[in-house]
Amino acid sequence: MTITRTLATAGRVLTQIRHDPRTVALLLLVPSLLIGLVAWIFSDTEVFQSVGPAMIALFPFIVMFLVTSITTLRERRTGTLERLLSMPLGRGDLILGYTLAFGLLAVLQSSIAALFAVTVCGLDIAGSLGLLVAVAVADAILGTALGLLASAFARTEFQVVQFMPLLVFPQILLGGIFLPRDQLPEVLQAIGDALPLSHAIDALTAVAAESHDDAYVLGELLVILAWIAGAVILASLTLRRRTP
């Protein structure tokens, strides 16, 4: 694995995406629009102040998971990955290049969503805005990494969507959005505590309410980064040249 090949792969992916401005606009704006919709629904209540941090974690995570997994799968189905891997390009170069390319989009997307929630939707942040954005960015990159992992196992775009109930929905249900995890049955609480989206939600909520110090938030951020690294490594080990 070399940095030159990794950067070349990332540049190719970004060039392809740049030629589709409609997709770029939707990718960057959809999470913010959904956050705005939630804020509008609860405009006459204090509900958005409690669920807003979770929405910053949730929507970019889902969008990046879908976009990354479907795009990567489509390149494998069309034979693009097979042609690339026939060159002096390793699986690690390829997966890391995709991670960098979509990770850059995740940075832009989640930064816009977090700032939109604070400046437009009126989400009160008692802690550091910079730390809030950092956690939001890591959470969106987590969606990218899990999307790459899902694309390594799926054979069709429909199967990618079917991976959402397996990799995404349990994290939403057990992440503490609908019910605090300490009120869940013990087994479900233990599972929820281990899932990465739960750590993102906890970190963003802690920053918003300043209920924990920065060391706690940084610890949660390290857990998210460990999940990202693990997903990227596993995706590079399981990536196939093409779909049978």
C-alpha positions in Angstrom: 0.0 0.0 0.0 1.4 3.4 -1.1 0.3 6.9 -0.4 0.6 7.8 -4.1 -1.8 5.1 -5.3 -4.2 5.9 -2.4 -4.3 9.6 -3.3 -4.7 8.8 -7.0 -7.7 6.6 -6.2 -9.2 9.3 -4.0 -8.7 11.9 -6.8 -10.4 9.7 -9.3 -13.4 9.2 -7.1 -13.7 12.9 -6.3 -13.4 13.7 -10.0 -16.3 11.4 -10.9 -18.4 12.9 -8.1 -17.6 16.4 -9.1 -19.1 15.8 -12.6 -22.5 15.1 -10.9 -23.3 18.4 -9.2 -26.9 17.3 -8.4 -25.6 14.3 -6.4 -23.1 16.6 -4.6 -25.8 19.1 -3.7 -28.1 16.4 -2.4 -25.3 14.7 -0.5 -24.3 17.9 1.3 -27.7 19.4 1.9 -30.1 16.5 2.6 -28.9 15.9 6.3 -29.3 19.6 7.0 -32.8 19.7 5.5 -33.8 16.7 7.6 -32.5 18.3 10.7 -34.4 21.4 9.8 -37.5 19.4 9.4 -37.2 17.9 12.8 -36.6 21.3 14.3 -39.6 22.6 12.6 -41.8 19.8 13.8 -40.8 20.5 17.4 -40.6 24.3 17.0 -43.1 25.0 19.8 -41.4 22.6 22.3 -38.1 21.9 23.9 -37.9 18.5 22.2 -35.4 19.5 19.6 -32.9 20.6 22.3 -32.8 17.0 23.5 -32.9 15.1 20.2 -31.0 17.6 18.1 -27.5 16.2 18.9 -28.8 12.7 18.0 -30.1 14.0 14.6 -26.7 15.5 13.9 -25.3 11.9 14.4 -28.1 10.1 12.6 -28.7 11.7 9.3 -25.1 12.2 8.0 -24.4 8.6 9.1 -27.2 7.1 7.1 -26.6 9.2 4.0 -22.9 8.4 3.9 -23.6 4.7 4.5 -25.9 4.5 1.5 -23.9 6.7 -0.9 -20.6 5.0 -0.2 -21.9 1.4 -0.3 -24.0 1.8 -3.5 -21.2 3.7 -5.3 -18.5 1.1 -4.4 -20.8 -1.8 -5.3 -21.7 -0.2 -8.7 -18.0 0.1 -9.6 -17.5 -3.6 -8.8 -20.5 -4.7 -10.8 -19.4 -2.7 -13.8 -15.9 -4.2 -13.7 -14.1 -1.0 -12.8 -12.6 -2.5 -9.6 -11.5 -5.5 -11.5 -9.6 -3.4 -14.0 -8.1 -1.2 -11.3 -6.9 -4.2 -9.3 -5.3 -5.7 -12.3 -2.9 -2.8 -12.1 -0.3 -2.3 -9.4 -3.0 -1.3 -7.0 -3.7 -3.2 -3.8 -7.0 -3.6 -2.0 -5.7 -1.5 0.8 -4.9 1.4 -1.6 -8.4 1.1 -3.1 -10.3 1.0 0.1 -8.3 3.7 1.7 -8.6 5.9 -1.4 -12.4 5.5 -1.3 -12.3 6.3 2.4 -10.4 9.5 1.9 -12.6 10.6 -1.0 -15.9 10.0 0.7 -14.4 11.0 4.0 -13.8 14.5 2.6 -17.5 14.7 1.5 -18.4 13.5 5.0 -16.4 16.3 6.5 -18.2 18.9 4.4 -21.6 17.3 4.9 -21.4 16.9 8.7 -19.9 20.3 9.2 -22.7 21.9 7.3 -25.3 19.9 9.2 -23.8 20.7 12.6 -23.5 24.4 11.9 -27.0 24.5 10.4 -28.4 22.9 13.5 -26.7 25.5 15.7 -27.0 28.7 13.7 -30.3 28.2 11.8 -32.3 25.7 13.9 -31.3 27.3 17.2 -29.7 24.2 18.9 -28.1 25.5 22.1 -24.5 24.2 22.5 -23.2 24.6 26.0 -19.8 23.0 25.2 -17.3 23.5 22.4 -18.7 24.0 18.9 -15.4 22.8 17.5 -15.6 19.5 19.4 -19.2 19.1 18.3 -18.2 19.4 14.7 -15.2 17.0 15.2 -17.5 14.3 16.6 -20.1 14.9 13.8 -17.3 14.5 11.2 -16.1 11.3 12.8 -19.7 9.9 12.9 -20.2 10.7 9.1 -16.9 9.0 8.3 -18.1 6.0 10.3 -21.0 5.8 8.0 -18.6 5.8 5.1 -16.5 3.0 6.6 -19.5 0.8 7.3 -20.8 1.5 3.8 -17.5 0.2 2.3 -17.7 -2.9 4.5 -21.3 -3.5 3.4 -20.4 -3.1 -0.3 -17.8 -5.8 0.1 -20.5 -8.4 0.9 -23.4 -7.2 -1.2 -24.0 -8.3 -4.7 -26.7 -5.9 -5.8 -27.9 -2.4 -4.8 -31.0 -4.0 -3.3 -28.8 -6.1 -1.0 -27.0 -3.0 0.1 -30.3 -1.5 1.2 -31.0 -4.8 3.0 -27.8 -4.4 5.0 -29.4 -1.3 6.6 -31.6 -3.4 9.0 -28.5 -5.3 9.9 -25.9 -2.5 10.3 -27.9 0.7 10.8 -31.3 0.1 12.2 -30.1 -1.7 15.4 -27.8 1.2 16.1 -30.8 3.6 15.8 -33.1 1.6 18.0 -30.5 0.9 20.7 -28.6 4.2 20.5 -30.7 6.0 23.1 -32.7 8.1 20.7 -36.2 6.6 21.5 -35.4 5.4 25.0 -32.4 6.0 27.3 -30.2 3.0 27.1 -30.1 2.6 30.9 -33.9 1.9 30.7 -33.4 -1.0 28.2 -33.2 -4.7 29.2 -29.7 -5.5 30.3 -28.8 -7.5 27.2 -30.0 -4.8 24.8 -28.3 -2.1 26.9 -25.0 -4.0 26.7 -25.4 -4.3 22.9 -26.3 -0.7 22.6 -23.3 0.4 24.6 -21.0 -1.5 22.3 -22.4 0.0 19.0 -20.5 2.9 17.5 -23.4 5.2 16.8 -24.3 5.1 20.5 -20.9 6.6 21.3 -21.4 9.4 18.7 -24.8 10.2 20.1 -23.4 10.2 23.7 -20.5 12.5 22.7 -22.7 15.0 20.8 -25.2 15.1 23.6 -22.5 15.6 26.2 -21.0 18.5 24.2 -24.4 20.1 23.7 -25.4 19.9 27.4 -21.8 20.1 28.7 -22.7 17.2 30.9 -19.2 15.7 30.8 -15.7 17.1 30.4 -13.7 17.1 27.2 -11.8 14.0 28.2 -15.0 12.0 28.2 -15.9 13.3 24.7 -12.4 12.5 23.4 -12.7 9.0 24.8 -15.9 8.5 22.9 -14.3 9.9 19.8 -11.5 7.4 20.1 -14.0 4.6 20.2 -15.6 5.9 17.0 -12.2 6.1 15.3 -11.3 2.6 16.3 -14.6 1.4 14.7 -13.7 3.3 11.5 -10.2 1.7 11.4 -11.6 -1.8 12.0 -14.3 -1.4 9.3 -11.8 -0.1 6.7 -9.3 -2.9 7.5 -12.1 -5.6 7.3 -13.4 -4.1 4.0 -10.0 -4.2 2.4 -9.6 -7.9 3.4 -13.0 -8.9 2.1 -13.2 -6.8 -1.0 -13.8 -8.9 -4.2 -12.7 -7.9 -7.7 -16.1 -8.2 -9.1 -19.6 -9.5 -8.3 -20.1 -13.1 -9.5 
